[in-house]
Amino acid sequence: MHNYLDNEGRFPGSVTDDQMVSWRVSLLPYIDHVSHYRSYDSQRSWDQLPNDKLALQRVPTYVCPTSGNQHDTRGRWRSAYSMPTGPGAIGNVSRDIADIVDGTSDTIMIVEACGFPVIWTQPRDIDLAVQTPGINLNGSKPNESDGWISSYHRPGGHVLFADGHVRYLFSTIDPALLKKLMTIDGNDSVDPNAY
């Protein structure tokens, strides 16, 4: 994310440009997958050829080794990571650091979301207005979760903050505190010892 920021001057939104390209695709040149990036046709939908074929390729950065839900029925790789979108979230649009009023060390940029089945090329992410605030919550299907964060290494999940640090958040976190961490401009201070 910070390599992208250094080059583009902004963090990517969950979906970049008018063609509905996922941030995971936009980051490919910055995580040593230039050939994958060049094979993606931004003039076509993520699930049309040749993009659908690209979804069969494993990108290790987007795979959690403990995930038991790594592929769909067609063998396409799922992403273990999602960007929060929705009210006050960082992923709604492309942002520069000045947009993150609550501070980069108090704002979650990426969440572990193994229970949110999304193909890594798919322009779809956690929607804070739809999903339930919580970690490793039960879902309506096996291996799925209705929570914002989900993992196979319970009792919590990893999150990436906008300043680049990663933390493991436990499922016992107060949902109100989790909501504060998910917004960029809630004007709320967060005690780092509280989570």
Phi and psi in degrees as GROMACS dihedral restraints (atoms count N, CA, C in turn):
[ dihedral_restraints ]
;  ai    aj    ak    al  type     phi  dphi    fc
    3     4     5     6     1   -75.2    20    10
    4     5     6     7     1   -28.3    20    10
    6     7     8     9     1   -63.4    20    10
    7     8     9    10     1   -42.5    20    10
    9    10    11    12     1   -62.0    20    10
   10    11    12    13     1   -46.8    20    10
   12    13    14    15     1   -58.0    20    10
   13    14    15    16     1   -44.6    20    10
   15    16    17    18     1   -61.5    20    10
   16    17    18    19     1   -36.3    20    10
   18    19    20    21     1   -85.7    20    10
   19    20    21    22     1   -40.7    20    10
   21    22    23    24     1   -97.9    20    10
   22    23    24    25     1   -15.2    20    10
   24    25    26    27     1    84.0    20    10
   25    26    27    28     1    -2.5    20    10
   27    28    29    30     1  -149.5    20    10
   28    29    30    31     1   156.1    20    10
   30    31    32    33     1   -76.5    20    10
   31    32    33    34     1   149.2    20    10
   33    34    35    36     1   -72.1    20    10
   34    35    36    37     1   148.6    20    10
   36    37    38    39     1   -78.0    20    10
   37    38    39    40     1   173.7    20    10
   39    40    41    42     1   -61.3    20    10
   40    41    42    43     1   -32.7    20    10
   42    43    44    45     1  -125.0    20    10
   43    44    45    46     1   126.2    20    10
   45    46    47    48     1  -104.0    20    10
   46    47    48    49     1   148.3    20    10
   48    49    50    51     1    54.4    20    10
   49    50    51    52     1  -179.5    20    10
   51    52    53    54     1   -77.2    20    10
   52    53    54    55     1    -6.3    20    10
   54    55    56    57     1   -93.9    20    10
   55    56    57    58     1     8.4    20    10
   57    58    59    60     1    59.8    20    10
   58    59    60    61     1    56.3    20    10
   60    61    62    63     1   -99.6    20    10
   61    62    63    64     1   128.7    20    10
   63    64    65    66     1   -65.4    20    10
   64    65    66    67     1   148.3    20    10
   66    67    68    69     1   -57.8    20    10
   67    68    69    70     1   -30.0    20    10
   69    70    71    72     1   -64.8    20    10
   70    71    72    73     1   -35.3    20    10
   72    73    74    75     1   -73.1    20    10
   73    74    75    76     1   -43.6    20    10
   75    76    77    78     1   -61.2    20    10
   76    77    78    79     1   -28.8    20    10
   78    79    80    81     1   -81.8    20    10
   79    80    81    82     1   -11.9    20    10
   81    82    83    84     1   -49.6    20    10
   82    83    84    85     1   -44.8    20    10
   84    85    86    87     1   -64.5    20    10
   85    86    87    88     1   -22.0    20    10
   87    88    89    90     1   -93.1    20    10
   88    89    90    91     1    -2.8    20    10
   90    91    92    93     1  -125.0    20    10
   91    92    93    94     1    32.2    20    10
   93    94    95    96     1    63.5    20    10
   94    95    96    97     1    38.9    20    10
   96    97    98    99     1  -131.3    20    10
   97    98    99   100     1    52.6    20    10
   99   100   101   102     1   -62.4    20    10
  100   101   102   103     1   -39.2    20    10
  102   103   104   105     1   -65.0    20    10
  103   104   105   106     1   -38.2    20    10
  105   106   107   108     1   -62.9    20    10
  106   107   108   109     1   -42.8    20    10
  108   109   110   111     1   -61.6    20    10
  109   110   111   112     1   -43.0    20    10
  111   112   113   114     1   -67.8    20    10
  112   113   114   115     1   -25.2    20    10
  114   115   116   117     1   -83.3    20    10
  115   116   117   118     1    -9.2    20    10
  117   118   119   120     1   -83.8    20    10
  118   119   120   121     1   130.1    20    10
  120   121   122   123     1  -100.3    20    10
  121   122   123   124     1   103.6    20    10
  123   124   125   126     1   -72.0    20    10
  124   125   126   127     1    -7.2    20    10
  126   127   128   129     1   -86.1    20    10
  127   128   129   130     1    -5.5    20    10
  129   130   131   132     1  -118.9    20    10
  130   131   132   133     1   159.3    20    10
  132   133   134   135     1   -66.0    20    10
  133   134   135   136     1   156.3    20    10
  135   136   137   138     1   -59.5    20    10
  136   137   138   139     1   -27.1    20    10
  138   139   140   141     1  -103.3    20    10
  139   140   141   142     1    14.6    20    10
  141   142   143   144     1  -104.2    20    10
  142   143   144   145     1   156.8    20    10
  144   145   146   147     1   -67.3    20    10
  145   146   147   148     1   142.5    20    10
  147   148   149   150     1   -87.1    20    10
  148   149   150   151     1    -2.1    20    10
  150   151   152   153     1   -65.3    20    10
  151   152   153   154     1   -36.9    20    10
  153   154   155   156     1   -62.4    20    10
  154   155   156   157     1   -35.4    20    10
  156   157   158   159     1   -67.6    20    10
  157   158   159   160     1   -34.7    20    10
  159   160   161   162     1   -63.6    20    10
  160   161   162   163     1   -31.6    20    10
  162   163   164   165     1   -63.6    20    10
  163   164   165   166     1   -15.8    20    10
  165   166   167   168     1   -80.4    20    10
  166   167   168   169     1   -10.4    20    10
  168   169   170   171     1   -87.2    20    10
  169   170   171   172     1   136.4    20    10
  171   172   173   174     1   -83.9    20    10
  172   173   174   175     1   128.3    20    10
  174   175   176   177     1  -113.5    20    10
  175   176   177   178     1   103.9    20    10
  177   178   179   180     1   -53.6    20    10
  178   179   180   181     1   -31.9    20    10
  180   181   182   183     1   -60.1    20    10
  181   182   183   184     1   -29.1    20    10
  183   184   185   186     1   -98.1    20    10
  184   185   186   187     1     5.7    20    10
  186   187   188   189     1  -112.0    20    10
  187   188   189   190     1   129.2    20    10
  189   190   191   192     1   -94.0    20    10
  190   191   192   193     1   122.7    20    10
  192   193   194   195     1   -62.4    20    10
  193   194   195   196     1   -21.0    20    10
  195   196   197   198     1   -87.8    20    10
  196   197   198   199     1    -6.2    20    10
  198   199   200   201     1   -67.0    20    10
  199   200   201   202     1   133.7    20    10
  201   202   203   204     1   -97.9    20    10
  202   203   204   205     1    12.5    20    10
  204   205   206   207     1  -136.4    20    10
  205   206   207   208     1    54.6    20    10
  207   208   209   210     1   -85.3    20    10
  208   209   210   211     1   -18.6    20    10
  210   211   212   213     1  -130.9    20    10
  211   212   213   214     1   156.4    20    10
  213   214   215   216     1   -91.4    20    10
  214   215   216   217     1  -174.9    20    10
  216   217   218   219     1   -68.0    20    10
  217   218   219   220     1   -15.1    20    10
  219   220   221   222     1   -97.7    20    10
  220   221   222   223     1     2.6    20    10
  222   223   224   225     1    85.7    20    10
  223   224   225   226     1     7.7    20    10
  225   226   227   228     1   -75.7    20    10
  226   227   228   229     1   141.0    20    10
  228   229   230   231     1   -76.7    20    10
  229   230   231   232     1   133.7    20    10
  231   232   233   234     1   -89.9    20    10
  232   233   234   235     1   154.0    20    10
  234   235   236   237     1   -90.3    20    10
  235   236   237   238     1   137.6    20    10
  237   238   239   240     1   -86.6    20    10
  238   239   240   241     1    -1.0    20    10
  240   241   242   243     1  -131.4    20    10
  241   242   243   244     1   145.2    20    10
  243   244   245   246     1  -139.5    20    10
  244   245   246   247     1   155.9    20    10
  246   247   248   249     1  -104.7    20    10
  247   248   249   250     1   129.9    20    10
  249   250   251   252     1   -63.8    20    10
  250   251   252   253     1   134.6    20    10
  252   253   254   255     1  -128.9    20    10
  253   254   255   256     1   171.3    20    10
  255   256   257   258     1   105.6    20    10
  256   257   258   259     1  -164.6    20    10
  258   259   260   261     1   -54.6    20    10
  259   260   261   262     1   114.9    20    10
  261   262   263   264     1    73.7    20    10
  262   263   264   265     1     5.1    20    10
  264   265   266   267     1   -81.4    20    10
  265   266   267   268     1   157.0    20    10
  267   268   269   270     1   -69.3    20    10
  268   269   270   271     1   -28.2    20    10
  270   271   272   273     1   -85.7    20    10
  271   272   273   274     1     1.4    20    10
  273   274   275   276     1   -62.1    20    10
  274   275   276   277     1   -39.6    20    10
  276   277   278   279     1  -145.0    20    10
  277   278   279   280     1   170.6    20    10
  279   280   281   282     1   -65.9    20    10
  280   281   282   283     1   137.7    20    10
  282   283   284   285     1  -133.6    20    10
  283   284   285   286     1   149.1    20    10
  285   286   287   288     1  -100.8    20    10
  286   287   288   289     1   171.7    20    10
  288   289   290   291     1   -61.5    20    10
  289   290   291   292     1   -33.8    20    10
  291   292   293   294     1   -62.5    20    10
  292   293   294   295     1   -23.1    20    10
  294   295   296   297     1   -70.2    20    10
  295   296   297   298     1   -20.8    20    10
  297   298   299   300     1   -90.4    20    10
  298   299   300   301     1    77.8    20    10
  300   301   302   303     1   -62.9    20    10
  301   302   303   304     1   -35.4    20    10
  303   304   305   306     1   -72.6    20    10
  304   305   306   307     1    -8.3    20    10
  306   307   308   309     1   100.5    20    10
  307   308   309   310     1   139.8    20    10
  309   310   311   312     1   -68.0    20    10
  310   311   312   313     1   -26.8    20    10
  312   313   314   315     1   -81.2    20    10
  313   314   315   316     1    -8.2    20    10
  315   316   317   318     1  -116.2    20    10
  316   317   318   319     1    13.0    20    10
  318   319   320   321     1  -125.7    20    10
  319   320   321   322     1   121.2    20    10
  321   322   323   324     1   -78.0    20    10
  322   323   324   325     1   130.7    20    10
  324   325   326   327     1  -103.1    20    10
  325   326   327   328     1   -42.6    20    10
  327   328   329   330     1  -133.9    20    10
  328   329   330   331     1   141.1    20    10
  330   331   332   333     1  -121.0    20    10
  331   332   333   334     1   150.5    20    10
  333   334   335   336     1   -73.6    20    10
  334   335   336   337     1   127.3    20    10
  336   337   338   339     1  -142.4    20    10
  337   338   339   340     1    57.3    20    10
  339   340   341   342     1   -65.4    20    10
  340   341   342   343     1   -24.7    20    10
  342   343   344   345     1   -87.7    20    10
  343   344   345   346     1     6.8    20    10
  345   346   347   348     1  -112.3    20    10
  346   347   348   349     1    93.0    20    10
  348   349   350   351     1   -70.9    20    10
  349   350   351   352     1   102.0    20    10
  351   352   353   354     1  -135.6    20    10
  352   353   354   355     1   133.4    20    10
  354   355   356   357     1   -68.6    20    10
  355   356   357   358     1   142.6    20    10
  357   358   359   360     1   -61.8    20    10
  358   359   360   361     1   -25.5    20    10
  360   361   362   363     1   -88.4    20    10
  361   362   363   364     1    -8.1    20    10
  363   364   365   366     1   -74.5    20    10
  364   365   366   367     1   130.2    20    10
  366   367   368   369     1   -82.0    20    10
  367   368   369   370     1    70.2    20    10
  369   370   371   372     1  -146.8    20    10
  370   371   372   373     1   137.6    20    10
  372   373   374   375     1  -143.6    20    10
  373   374   375   376     1   174.5    20    10
  375   376   377   378     1   -58.9    20    10
  376   377   378   379     1   130.5    20    10
  378   379   380   381     1  -108.6    20    10
  379   380   381   382     1   112.5    20    10
  381   382   383   384     1   -61.8    20    10
  382   383   384   385     1   -22.4    20    10
  384   385   386   387     1   -81.9    20    10
  385   386   387   388     1   -16.0    20    10
  387   388   389   390     1  -107.6    20    10
  388   389   390   391     1   -49.9    20    10
  390   391   392   393     1   -73.4    20    10
  391   392   393   394     1   162.9    20    10
  393   394   395   396     1   -92.3    20    10
  394   395   396   397     1   135.0    20    10
  396   397   398   399     1   -66.1    20    10
  397   398   399   400     1   118.1    20    10
  399   400   401   402     1   163.2    20    10
  400   401   402   403     1   174.0    20    10
  402   403   404   405     1  -125.4    20    10
  403   404   405   406     1   130.1    20    10
  405   406   407   408     1    56.4    20    10
  406   407   408   409     1    42.0    20    10
  408   409   410   411     1   -75.9    20    10
  409   410   411   412     1   155.1    20    10
  411   412   413   414     1   -66.5    20    10
  412   413   414   415     1   149.0    20    10
  414   415   416   417     1  -115.5    20    10
  415   416   417   418     1   178.5    20    10
  417   418   419   420     1   -81.0    20    10
  418   419   420   421     1   -14.1    20    10
  420   421   422   423     1  -130.2    20    10
  421   422   423   424     1   157.3    20    10
  423   424   425   426     1   -59.4    20    10
  424   425   426   427     1   144.4    20    10
  426   427   428   429     1    67.5    20    10
  427   428   429   430     1    14.2    20    10
  429   430   431   432     1  -121.3    20    10
  430   431   432   433     1   156.6    20    10
  432   433   434   435     1  -136.7    20    10
  433   434   435   436     1   142.8    20    10
  435   436   437   438     1   -88.5    20    10
  436   437   438   439     1    -2.3    20    10
  438   439   440   441     1   -82.5    20    10
  439   440   441   442     1   165.3    20    10
  441   442   443   444     1   -67.9    20    10
  442   443   444   445     1   -32.5    20    10
  444   445   446   447     1  -127.5    20    10
  445   446   447   448     1   137.2    20    10
  447   448   449   450     1  -152.9    20    10
  448   449   450   451     1   142.4    20    10
  450   451   452   453     1  -150.0    20    10
  451   452   453   454     1   171.5    20    10
  453   454   455   456     1  -101.1    20    10
  454   455   456   457     1     2.0    20    10
  456   457   458   459     1  -114.7    20    10
  457   458   459   460     1    78.9    20    10
  459   460   461   462     1   -68.3    20    10
  460   461   462   463     1   155.8    20    10
  462   463   464   465     1  -104.8    20    10
  463   464   465   466     1    43.9    20    10
  465   466   467   468     1  -168.7    20    10
  466   467   468   469     1  -154.5    20    10
  468   469   470   471     1  -161.5    20    10
  469   470   471   472     1   159.1    20    10
  471   472   473   474     1   -87.8    20    10
  472   473   474   475     1   146.8    20    10
  474   475   476   477     1  -134.9    20    10
  475   476   477   478     1   148.5    20    10
  477   478   479   480     1  -106.6    20    10
  478   479   480   481     1   124.8    20    10
  480   481   482   483     1   -88.3    20    10
  481   482   483   484     1   161.0    20    10
  483   484   485   486     1   -64.8    20    10
  484   485   486   487     1   -18.4    20    10
  486   487   488   489     1   -85.9    20    10
  487   488   489   490     1    -3.1    20    10
  489   490   491   492     1   102.3    20    10
  490   491   492   493     1    -7.0    20    10
  492   493   494   495     1   -86.3    20    10
  493   494   495   496     1   151.2    20    10
  495   496   497   498     1  -113.6    20    10
  496   497   498   499     1   138.6    20    10
  498   499   500   501     1  -132.6    20    10
  499   500   501   502     1   152.6    20    10
  501   502   503   504     1   -98.3    20    10
  502   503   504   505     1   118.2    20    10
  504   505   506   507     1  -101.4    20    10
  505   506   507   508     1   133.9    20    10
  507   508   509   510     1   -83.5    20    10
  508   509   510   511     1   151.6    20    10
  510   511   512   513     1   -66.3    20    10
  511   512   513   514     1   -11.6    20    10
  513   514   515   516     1   -82.8    20    10
  514   515   516   517     1     0.7    20    10
  516   517   518   519     1   -59.4    20    10
  517   518   519   520     1   142.2    20    10
  519   520   521   522     1   -65.4    20    10
  520   521   522   523     1   125.3    20    10
  522   523   524   525     1   -55.4    20    10
  523   524   525   526     1   -32.3    20    10
  525   526   527   528     1   -66.2    20    10
  526   527   528   529     1   -38.2    20    10
  528   529   530   531     1   -68.2    20    10
  529   530   531   532     1   -41.5    20    10
  531   532   533   534     1   -59.7    20    10
  532   533   534   535     1   -40.8    20    10
  534   535   536   537     1   -61.3    20    10
  535   536   537   538     1   -41.5    20    10
  537   538   539   540     1   -61.4    20    10
  538   539   540   541     1   -40.0    20    10
  540   541   542   543     1   -70.2    20    10
  541   542   543   544     1   -20.5    20    10
  543   544   545   546     1   -88.3    20    10
  544   545   546   547     1    -8.2    20    10
  546   547   548   549     1  -104.6    20    10
  547   548   549   550     1   150.0    20    10
  549   550   551   552     1   -93.0    20    10
  550   551   552   553     1   -20.1    20    10
  552   553   554   555     1  -144.6    20    10
  553   554   555   556     1    40.6    20    10
  555   556   557   558     1   -82.3    20    10
  556   557   558   559     1    -2.6    20    10
  558   559   560   561     1    53.9    20    10
  559   560   561   562     1    37.6    20    10
  561   562   563   564     1  -118.7    20    10
  562   563   564   565     1   131.5    20    10
  564   565   566   567     1   -88.8    20    10
  565   566   567   568     1   146.5    20    10
  567   568   569   570     1  -124.9    20    10
  568   569   570   571     1   127.5    20    10
  570   571   572   573     1   -77.2    20    10
  571   572   573   574     1   116.3    20    10
  573   574   575   576     1   -61.9    20    10
  574   575   576   577     1   -17.4    20    10
  576   577   578   579     1   -83.8    20    10
  577   578   579   580     1    -4.8    20    10
  579   580   581   582     1   -84.1    20    10
  580   581   582   583     1    -9.0    20    10
